Amino acid sequence: MAKESTFDIVSKVDPQEVSNALNQAAKEIAQRYDFRGTEASVEQNGEIILISANAEERAKAANDVLESKLIKRGISLKSYEASEPKQFGKTYRIEGRIKEGIDQATAKKISKQIRDEGPKSVKAQIQGDELRVSSKSRDDLQAVIAMLKDFEDADLQFVNMR
């Protein structure tokens, strides 16, 4: 009897890379001429990334700088979620956060896609904030990985191939 092969689908972000991207964005905002006098800043407060400036356009520009730094550090923008600029007194703020883990709705969507489009021998189980995919054939598992490479709702990693 053939042993079952498995792998896990997760959505994780390296917190050190996020911190590095935030530091680079803050440094660039402090040095760039077009941000002079706008009181623009990027800072992390626990889970929330706070971007503020005295004009809505400058807050959006600071957010664009942060997004470019995240991309350069290898963090997908599918993992970054930012709100629209909101006015607080004389400043505009954008609250962003890094999404980690696969929520239930996304996990169900991935599982349904595997059932509908993947090989018939493949099974997917939701386990907390990750999915375990199993099959007797490693080739079928690799076909599932290839199918999910372009998943649009979340940044997925495939780990623990056994």
Residue pairs with C-beta under 8 A, 6 or more apart in sequence:
2 136
3 136
4 134
4 135
4 136
5 134
5 135
5 136
5 137
5 138
5 141
5 161
5 162
6 132
6 133
6 134
6 135
6 141
6 160
6 161
6 162
7 132
7 133
7 141
7 145
7 158
7 159
7 160
7 161
7 162
8 127
8 130
8 131
8 132
8 133
8 158
8 159
8 160
9 102
9 110
9 130
9 131
9 132
9 133
9 148
9 156
9 157
9 158
10 101
10 102
10 129
10 130
10 156
10 157
10 159
11 79
11 99
11 100
11 101
11 102
11 129
11 130
11 154
11 155
11 156
11 157
12 100
12 101
12 157
13 75
13 79
13 98
13 99
13 100
13 155
14 75
17 73
17 74
17 75
18 44
18 70
18 73
18 75
18 98
19 44
20 73
21 66
21 69
21 70
21 72
21 73
21 75
22 42
22 43
22 44
22 49
22 66
22 69
24 69
24 72
24 73
25 42
25 62
25 65
25 66
25 69
26 41
26 42
26 43
28 65
28 69
29 35
29 40
29 41
29 42
29 62
29 65
32 65
34 61
35 53
35 58
35 61
35 62
38 53
38 54
38 55
38 58
39 52
39 53
39 54
39 91
40 51
40 52
40 53
40 54
40 58
40 59
40 61
40 62
41 50
41 51
41 52
41 53
41 62
42 49
42 50
42 51
42 62
42 65
42 66
43 49
43 50
44 50
47 97
47 98
48 95
48 96
48 97
49 66
49 82
49 95
49 96
49 97
49 98
50 93
50 94
50 95
50 96
51 59
51 62
51 63
51 66
51 82
51 93
51 94
51 95
51 96
52 59
52 62
52 88
52 91
52 92
52 93
52 94
53 59
53 61
53 62
53 91
53 92
54 90
54 91
54 92
55 92
56 85
56 87
56 92
58 92
59 85
59 92
59 93
59 94
60 85
60 94
62 94
63 82
63 94
63 96
66 96
67 77
67 80
70 77
70 80
71 77
75 98
75 155
76 155
78 99
78 152
78 153
78 154
78 155
79 98
79 99
79 100
79 154
79 155
80 96
80 97
80 98
80 99
81 96
81 97
81 98
81 99
82 94
82 95
82 96
83 94
83 95
83 96
84 94
85 92
85 93
85 94
86 92
86 93
86 94
86 95
87 93
99 154
100 129
101 128
101 129
101 130
102 110
102 129
102 130
102 131
102 154
102 156
103 129
104 126
106 153
106 154
107 126
107 129
107 131
108 126
109 153
110 124
110 131
110 148
110 151
110 156
111 124
111 126
111 131
113 147
113 148
113 151
114 122
114 124
114 133
114 144
114 147
114 148
115 124
117 147
118 140
118 143
118 144
118 147
119 135
119 137
119 140
119 143
119 144
121 135
121 136
121 137
121 140
122 133
122 134
122 135
122 140
122 141
122 144
123 133
123 134
123 135
124 131
124 132
124 133
124 134
125 131
125 132
125 133
125 134
133 141
133 144
134 141
135 141
135 144
141 161
145 158
148 156
148 158
